[in-house]
Amino acid sequence: MRRDNSQSRTADRKDVVGEVLQDVGDEIAAVVSLPGEYTYRALAKFFDFIGESSILLARTWAFILRGRIDLRDTVNQMAFIGVASLPIVLVTVAFSGAVLALYTSQLGVKWGFGSYTGGVIGLSLARELGPVLTAVVVTARAGSAIAAELGTMKVTEQIDALRALAVSPVQYLVVPRLIAAIVMLPLLTVFADIVGATAGYVVAVVNGVAGGGYVNSLRTQVLPSDVLMGLIKTLFSPSSSSLSVPSRDCGRPEARPEWADRPPAPS
């Protein structure tokens, strides 16, 4: 009898230990699977965003190629995206060119290649700093404003109202902004390159670089192909800044609004 009781107690203990080990194993498996689950969700959101942006880009260019462009709204967006962003773009690139010229001219005068400062500054601005800083500043300023505007229109159901009136939100909201960004960003980049090179000239002359050497180096080292390369880079930014913001609001299929499918109220 005692032997049977001890065997039953041993079996009960084994069952308890097995349940504890199983619970611990389940917890460990859950913790280990968390990184994979988060990675899957992140990748799913990323590819979802890429797909929506690509569809929106294709639909936008379809409207542009068919000539369905509102010129008045496009000009207004040019003024907002381009002209209104000009002061902050020029200030940002001017200080960047001045700082680059400060360290380059100091090292150039010290090691005997100060006359090449103009070429270094010009190439840096024309190829990289001018287009990149211009795109970043315009995207930060205009992109946030576009996001706020379209978000407000989404919350107040203005986008659904456009669809109910048979007006495409892509044609009405996205097309003018994309065209304005494509036209104005290269122009802003040209002004930014000029102002940045001028600010670099002032700082380089103050640090002992000959003004004539700076200008001659700038003319000989910076070729039209370098400027063209920088302008081509700016063409990729309008698509990202003008399409990534409204992709959640305007990039989805133009379905009927929810209230359109509701049954009529009983009379």
PAVEX-416511 format. One record per residue: residue in three letters; y, x, z negated of N, C-alpha, C in turn. Coordinates in steps of 0.1 Angstrom, whole numbers, plus 2048, in hexadecimal, padded with zeros to 3 digits. Layout:
BEGIN
ALAYXZYXZYXZ...
END
This chain:
BEGIN
MET7F480880080080080080D809800ARG80D8127F781881C7F7819823804ARG80E82780A80E82E816814826821ASP81181982181781082C82680F82AASN82A80E81D83980D81A84081981FSER83A82581C84183182084183382FGLN83782E83683782F84584182584ASER84381984484D81084985B815847ARG85D81C83B86A82183986E82D843THR86383584586584084F86983A85DALA86283086186582A86E87382486EASP87781D86388481886288F823863ARG88C82E85C89683985D89783F86BLYS88B84087288B84588089383B889ASP89182E88689982588E8A882688CVAL8AC82887F8BA82987C8C0836883VAL8B88418818BD84D8878BE84C896GLY8B484589C8B48438AB8C083B8AFGLU8C48318A88CF8298AB8DC8318AAVAL8DD83989F8E984189D8EB84B8A9LEU8DF8528AC8E085B8B78E48548C4GLN8DF8488C68E28418D38F183E8D3ASP8F68398C79058368C790D8428C9VAL90984E8C391085A8C591085E8D4GLY90485D8DA9038608E890C8588F1ASP90C84B8EE9158428F59238458F4GLU9288498E893584D8E693985A8EEILE92F8638ED9328708F493286D903ALA92986590892986291793685B91BALA93B85291294884B915954855915VAL95485F90C95F86890C95E872918VAL95287691B95087F927954878934SER95186B935954863941963860943LEU96B86193897985E939981866944PRO97F87394498787A94F98387695DGLY97687395F97286F96C978861970GLU97985896597E84B96898D84C96BTYR9948549639A38559659A585C973THR99D86597699F86C98399C86298FTYR99285A98D99084F99899B846999ARG9A184198E9AC83898E9B883F995ALA9BB84B9919C68529979C58549A6LEU9B98589AA9B68599B99B784C9C0ALA9B28419B99B38349C09C28309C1LYS9CA8329B79D882F9B89DF8379C3PHE9DB8449C39E284D9CD9DF8489DBPHE9D28469DE9CE8429EC9D48349EFASP9D582B9E59DB81E9E79E981F9EBPHE9F08289E49FE82B9E7A008319F5ILE9F783A9F99F8840A069F5836A11GLY9EB82DA0F9E8823A189F4819A1AGLU9FA815A0FA0580BA10A11811A17SERA1481EA14A1F825A1AA1D827A29SERA1082AA2DA0D82CA3BA0E81FA43ILEA0A814A3DA0B807A44A19803A45LEUA21806A3BA2F802A3BA3780BA46LEUA33818A47A39820A51A3681CA5FALAA2A818A61A26813A6EA2D806A72ARGA2E7FDA68A357F1A6BA447F3A6DTHRA4A7FCA66A587FFA67A5B805A75TRPA5380FA7AA55815A87A5280AA92ALAA49801A8FA477F6A99A547EEA9BPHEA5B7EBA91A677E3A92A727ECA99ILEA727F9A96A7C802A9CA7A803AABLEUA6E805AAFA6B807ABDA6D7FAAC5ARGA6C7EFABEA6F7E2AC5A7E7DFAC5GLYA867E7ABFA947E5ABFA997DBAB6ARGA917D7AACA957CDAA2A9C7D3A97ILEAA97D7A99AB17DFA90ABE7D8A8DASPAC27D6A81ACE7D1A7DAD97DCA7CLEUAE17DDA86AEA7E8A86AF47E8A7BARGAF97DCA77B037DBA6CAFD7E0A5FASPAF17DCA5CAEB7E0A4FAE77EFA50THRAE37F4A5CAE0802A5DAEC80BA5BVALAF8807A60B0480EA5DB0880EA4FASNB06803A48B09802A3AB0080BA32GLNAF380CA36AEA815A2FAED824A32METAF2827A3EAF6834A41B02838A37ALAB0B82FA35B16832A2CB11834A1EPHEB0782CA1AB0282DA0CAF9839A0AILEAF083CA13AE7847A12AED854A15GLYAF6855A20AFB861A24B09865A1FVALB1385CA21B20860A1DB22860A0EALAB1C856A07B1D8569F9B168619F2SERB0C8679F9B048729F3B0A8809F6LEUB148809FFB1A88DA03B208959F8PROB288909EFB2E8989E5B2389F9DCILEB198989D7B1089E9CEB078A89D5VALB048A59E2AFC8AF9EAB038BC9ECLEUB108BB9EFB188C79F1B1A8CF9E4VALB1C8C89D9B1D8CF9CCB108D69C9THRB058CF9CAAF88D59C7AF58E29CFVALAF68E09DCAF38EB9E5AFD8F79E4ALAB0A8F49E1B148FE9E0B119079D3PHEB0D9019C8B0A9089BCAFD9109BESERAF390A9C6AE79129C8AE991E9D1GLYAF291C9DCAF59289E4AFD9329DDALAB0692E9D3B0D9389CCB059409C2VALAFB9399BCAF29409B3AE994A9BALEUAE49459C6ADC94E9CEAE495A9D3ALAAF09589D7AF89639DBAFC96C9D0LEUAFD9679C4B0196F9B8AF697A9B6TYRAEA9769B5ADF9809B2ADC9899BETHRADD9839CAADA98A9D6AE49959D9SERAF19929D7AFC99B9D9AFC9A69CFGLNAF89A39C2AF89AE9B8AED9B89BBLEUAE19B39BFAD69BC9C2AD99C39CFGLYAE09BC9D9AE39C39E6AED9CE9E4VALAF79CC9DCB019D69DAAFB9E29D2LYSAF29DF9C9AEC9E99C1AE29F29C9TRPADB9EC9D2AD19F39DAAD59F69E8GLYAE19F39ECAE79F79F9AE49EEA05PHEAE09E1A02ADE9D8A0EAE79CBA0CGLYAF39CDA07AFC9C2A04B009BBA11SERB009C2A1CB049BCA29AFA9B1A2ETYRAEE9B1A28AE49A8A2CAE499BA24THRAEE99AA1BAEE98FA12AF0982A1AGLYAF9982A24AFC976A2CAEF971A33GLYAE797AA38ADB976A3FAD196FA35VALAD0976A29AC7970A1FACB962A1BILEAD8961A18ADD954A14ADC949A1FGLYADF94DA2BADF944A36AD193FA39LEUAC7948A3AAB9945A3CAB493CA31SERAB793FA25AB2937A1AAB7929A1ALEUAC4928A1DACA91AA1EAC5913A2AALAAC5919A36AC1912A42AB390DA42ARGAAA916A3DA9B913A3EA9690AA32GLUA9B90EA26A95907A1AA9E900A11LEUAA8907A0CAB0901A01AB98F5A06GLYABF8F7A12AC78ECA17ABF8DFA19PROAB48DFA21AAC8D3A23AA68CDA16VALAA08D6A0EA998D2A02AA38CC9F8LEUAAD8D39F5AB78CD9EBABE8C19F0THRAC18C09FCAC78B4A02ABD8A8A01ALAAB18AAA04AA78A0A03AA589B9F5VALAA48A59ECAA28A19DEAAD8999D8VALAB989E9DBAC58979D5AC68899DBVALAC58889E8AC687A9EFABB8719EATHRAAF8769E9AA486E9E4AA68699D6ALAAAB8729CDAAD86F9C0AB88649BEARGAC38669C6ACE85D9C5ACB84F9CCALAAC88509D9AC68449E1AB983E9DEGLYAAF8469DBAA18409D9AA28379CCSERAA883C9C2AA98349B5AB18279B7ALAABC8289BFAC381C9C2ABB8129CBILEAB48179D4AAB80E9DCAA08089D4ALAA9B80F9CBA9080A9C2A967FF9B9ALAAA28019B4AA87F79ABAAB7EA9B3GLUAB07EC9BFAB47E09C7AA87D89CBLEUA9D7DF9D1A927D89D5A8A7D29C9GLYA8A7D99BEA837D49B2A8A7C79ADTHRA977C79ADA9E7BA9AAA9B7AF9B4META9B7B29C1A977A89CAA897A39C9LYSA807AC9C5A727A89C2A7179E9B6VALA787A29ABA7779A99FA7E78C9A2THRA8978C9A8A9077F9ABA8A7779B7GLUA7F77C9BDA787769C8A807759D4GLNA8977E9D6A9177E9E3A897829EFILEA7F78B9ECA767909F7A6D7859FBASPA6877D9F2A607719F5A687679FDALAA757669F9A7E75DA01A80761A0FLEUA8176EA11A82773A1FA7576FA27ARGA6A771A21A5D76DA28A5D75EA2BALAA61757A21A61748A23A6B744A2FLEUA7574CA31A7E749A3CA7A750A49ALAA6E755A49A6875CA55A70768A59VALA7676FA4FA7D77CA51A74787A4BSERA71791A53A6979CA4EA707A5A44PROA6B7A7A38A727B0A2FA737BEA34VALA697C2A3CA687D0A41A747D1A4BGLNA767C8A54A817C9A5DA8E7C8A56TYRA907BFA4CA9D7BDA46AA07C7A3CLEUA977CDA35A997D6A2AA967E5A2CVALA8B7E7A33A867F5A35A8B7FCA41VALA8C7F5A4CA907FBA59A9E801A58PROAA87FAA53AB6800A52AB680CA4AARGAAF80CA3FAAF817A35AA8824A3BLEUA9D821A43A9682DA49A9F833A54ILEAA582BA5CAAD830A67AB9838A61ALAABF832A57ACB838A51AC7846A4BALAABC847A44AB7853A3EAB485EA49ILEAAE859A54AAA863A5FAB7868A65VALAC1860A67ACE865A6DAD686DA64METAD7869A57AE1870A4EADC87CA48LEUACF87DA45ACA889A3EACC896A46PROAC9897A53ACD8A3A5AADB8A7A5ALEUAE489DA5BAF389FA5AAF78A5A4CLEUAF189FA42AF48A4A35AEF8B2A33THRAE38B5A39ADE8C3A38AE78CDA3FVALAED8C9A4BAF68D2A51B028D5A49PHEB088CBA43B148CDA3AB108D5A2EALAB048D3A29AFF8DAA1DAFD8E9A20ASPAF88ECA2CAF68FAA30B04901A31ILEB0E8FBA37B1B901A39B21903A2BVALB218F9A22B278FBA15B20905A0DGLYB13906A0DB0B90FA06B0E91EA0AALAB0F920A18B1292DA1DB20931A19THRB29928A19B3792BA15B3892FA07ALAB319279FEB3192B9F0B2B9389EEGLYB2093B9F5B1A9489F4B239539F8TYRB2B951A03B3595BA08B3F95E9FDVALB449549F6B4E9579ECB4895F9E0VALB3C95B9DCB369639D1B329719D5ALAB2D9729E1B299809E6B359899E7VALB409849ECB4D98C9EDB529909DFVALB519879D6B5598B9C8B4D9969C2ASNB409969C6B379A09C1B369AD9C9GLYB3F9AF9D2B419BB9D9B3B9BC9E7VALB369B19ECB319B19FAB3C9AFA04ALAB3C9B7A0FB479B6A19B469A8A20GLYB519A2A21B51995A28B4D995A36GLYB5199FA3EB4C9A1A4BB3D9A3A4DGLYB389ABA44B2A9ADA44B229A1A41TYRB27999A37B2098CA34B20983A40VALB2B982A47B2C979A53B2397EA5EASNB2498BA61B1C990A6CB0D98FA69SERB09991A5DAFB98FA59AF7981A5BLEUB00978A57AFD96AA58AFB966A67ARGB0396BA70B03968A7EAF696EA84THRAF297AA81AE7980A87ADA97CA82GLNAD9978A75ACC975A6FAC8966A70VALAD295EA70AD094FA70AD094BA7FLEUAC5946A84AC4942A92AC4933A93PROAC792DA9EAC791EAA0AB9919A9CSERAAF920A9FAA191BA9CA9F91AA8DASPAA5922A85AA4921A77AAB914A72VALAB7911A77ABE905A73AB68F9A78LEUAB08FAA84AA88EEA89A9C8ECA81META968F7A7CA8A8F6A74A8D8EEA67GLYA998F2A61A9D8EBA55AA08DCA57LEUAA68D9A63AA98CBA66A9C8C3A68ILEA928C9A6EA868C2A70A7F8BFA63LYSA818C8A59A7B8C5A4CA818B9A45THRA8E8B6A48A948ABA42A8F89EA48LEUA8989EA53A84891A59A7888CA52PHEA71894A4AA6688FA42A6A888A35SERA7688CA30A7A886A24A7E877A25PROA85873A30A88865A31A7D85BA30SERA7185FA36A66857A35A61855A27SERA61860A20A5C85FA12A65858A09SERA7285BA0AA7C854A01A7F846A05SERA7E842A12A81835A16A7582CA16LEUA69831A16A5D829A16A55829A09SERA56834A01A4E8349F5A5382A9EBVALA608289EBA6681E9E2A638109E5PROA6580B9F1A627FD9F4A537FA9F8SERA4A8049F7A3C8029FBA367F79F3ARGA397F79E6A337ED9DDA387DF9DFASPA447DE9E4A4B7D19E6A497CB9F4CYSA4B7D49FEA4C7CFA0CA3F7D4A14GLYA377DDA0EA2C7E2A16A207DAA17ARGA1F7CFA0EA147C7A0EA147BDA19PROA097B7A1DA0A7ADA28A137A1A25GLUA1979CA2FA23791A2DA1B784A2CALAA16782A20A0F776A1DA1976BA19ARGA1375FA18A1B753A14A1E755A05PROA2A751A00A2C7519F2A237489EBGLUA2274A9DEA187439D5A1C7349D5TRPA297319D4A2D7239D2A2B71B9DFALAA297229EBA2771B9F7A197149F7ASPA0F71A9F0A027149F09FF70A9E4ARGA097089DCA086FE9D1A086F09D7PROA006E79D1A006D99D6A0D6D39D2PROA116C99DAA1E6C29D7A1D6BB9CAALAA286B99C3A286B29B6A266A39B9PROA1E69C9B1A1C68E9B3A296869B2SERA2A67D9BAA376749BAA356699B0
END
